[in-house]
Amino acid sequence: MTVREKRALKRNLSRWFDQAMKWVLEVSVIIVMGTSFMLGLWCCI
């Protein structure tokens, strides 16, 4: 494996990692909002 290939691989991995982190953040925000919404409804009932 050449140095250039390693560098490209590292860049692709970091880009994929950024995408994954963004996705995880969005999903956790949705889960938290959904949970608090359900709890609010449950408390009102």
Backbone as JSON, one array per atom type, in Angstrom:
{
  "sequence": "MTVREKRALKRNLSRWFDQAMKWVLEVSVIIVMGTSFMLGLWCCI",
  "N": [[0.85, -1.2, 0.0], [0.6, 2.15, -0.91], [1.77, 5.42, 0.21], [0.06, 7.43, -0.6], [-2.34, 6.05, -1.03], [-2.9, 5.22, 1.58], [-3.32, 7.71, 2.77], [-5.59, 8.58, 1.37], [-7.41, 6.64, 2.17], [-7.55, 7.16, 4.92], [-8.7, 9.7, 4.83], [-11.2, 9.12, 3.69], [-12.25, 7.48, 5.7], [-12.42, 9.28, 7.85], [-14.29, 11.04, 6.83], [-16.51, 9.36, 6.58], [-16.83, 8.78, 9.26], [-17.55, 11.29, 10.28], [-20.06, 11.58, 9.02], [-21.41, 9.43, 10.22], [-21.4, 10.2, 12.93], [-22.96, 12.52, 12.78], [-25.38, 11.41, 11.99], [-25.94, 9.76, 14.19], [-26.26, 11.71, 16.18], [-28.55, 13.07, 15.22], [-30.45, 10.99, 15.32], [-30.47, 10.39, 18.08], [-31.42, 12.81, 19.1], [-33.99, 12.82, 17.99], [-35.04, 10.56, 19.28], [-34.94, 11.36, 21.98], [-36.66, 13.59, 21.92], [-39.04, 12.35, 21.09], [-39.46, 10.59, 23.22], [-39.79, 12.37, 25.42], [-42.05, 13.67, 24.53], [-43.96, 11.59, 24.5], [-43.95, 10.99, 27.24], [-44.94, 13.4, 28.22], [-47.54, 13.39, 27.13], [-48.51, 11.13, 28.41], [-48.43, 11.95, 31.08], [-50.32, 13.98, 31.0], [-52.61, 12.55, 30.5]],
  "CA": [[0.0, 0.0, 0.0], [1.41, 3.37, -0.99], [1.43, 6.48, 1.17], [-1.1, 8.15, -1.13], [-3.51, 5.23, -0.78], [-3.19, 5.3, 3.01], [-3.88, 9.03, 3.04], [-6.96, 8.6, 0.83], [-8.22, 5.78, 3.03], [-7.77, 7.88, 6.17], [-9.65, 10.79, 4.56], [-12.52, 8.52, 3.52], [-12.7, 7.02, 7.0], [-12.82, 10.42, 8.68], [-15.53, 11.56, 6.25], [-17.55, 8.41, 6.97], [-17.01, 8.94, 10.7], [-18.33, 12.52, 10.45], [-21.43, 11.27, 8.63], [-21.98, 8.54, 11.23], [-21.64, 10.99, 14.14], [-24.1, 13.4, 12.49], [-26.56, 10.55, 11.97], [-26.19, 9.35, 15.58], [-26.79, 12.88, 16.89], [-29.93, 13.3, 14.77], [-31.29, 9.91, 15.83], [-30.62, 10.53, 19.53], [-32.31, 13.97, 19.33], [-35.35, 12.38, 17.67], [-35.46, 9.63, 20.33], [-35.18, 12.14, 23.2], [-37.88, 14.38, 21.72], [-40.17, 11.44, 21.07], [-39.67, 10.08, 24.58], [-40.35, 13.43, 26.26], [-43.4, 13.92, 24.03], [-44.8, 10.51, 25.0], [-44.08, 11.17, 28.68], [-45.84, 14.54, 28.43], [-48.9, 12.93, 26.85], [-48.87, 10.17, 29.45], [-48.69, 12.71, 32.3], [-51.57, 14.72, 30.81], [-53.71, 11.57, 30.61]],
  "C": [[0.89, 1.25, 0.0], [0.94, 4.4, 0.02], [0.17, 7.21, 0.72], [-2.39, 7.38, -0.87], [-3.91, 5.28, 0.69], [-3.85, 6.63, 3.36], [-5.33, 9.12, 2.57], [-7.9, 7.79, 1.71], [-8.57, 6.49, 4.34], [-8.8, 8.99, 5.98], [-11.07, 10.24, 4.4], [-13.09, 8.05, 4.86], [-13.18, 8.17, 7.86], [-14.12, 11.03, 8.16], [-16.7, 10.68, 6.66], [-17.88, 8.56, 8.45], [-17.84, 10.19, 10.99], [-19.8, 12.27, 10.12], [-22.12, 10.43, 9.71], [-22.31, 9.32, 12.51], [-22.85, 11.9, 13.96], [-25.39, 12.61, 12.57], [-26.95, 10.13, 13.4], [-26.79, 10.5, 16.37], [-28.25, 13.12, 16.51], [-30.87, 12.25, 15.36], [-31.52, 10.06, 17.33], [-31.52, 11.72, 19.87], [-33.76, 13.57, 19.08], [-35.88, 11.47, 18.78], [-35.8, 10.4, 21.61], [-36.47, 12.94, 23.07], [-39.12, 13.5, 21.74], [-40.5, 10.92, 22.46], [-40.31, 11.13, 25.47], [-41.78, 13.75, 25.84], [-44.37, 12.86, 24.56], [-45.01, 10.63, 26.51], [-45.03, 12.31, 28.99], [-47.28, 14.14, 28.2], [-49.39, 12.02, 27.97], [-49.2, 10.88, 30.76], [-50.01, 13.46, 32.19], [-52.77, 13.79, 30.96], [-53.72, 11.06, 32.05]]
}
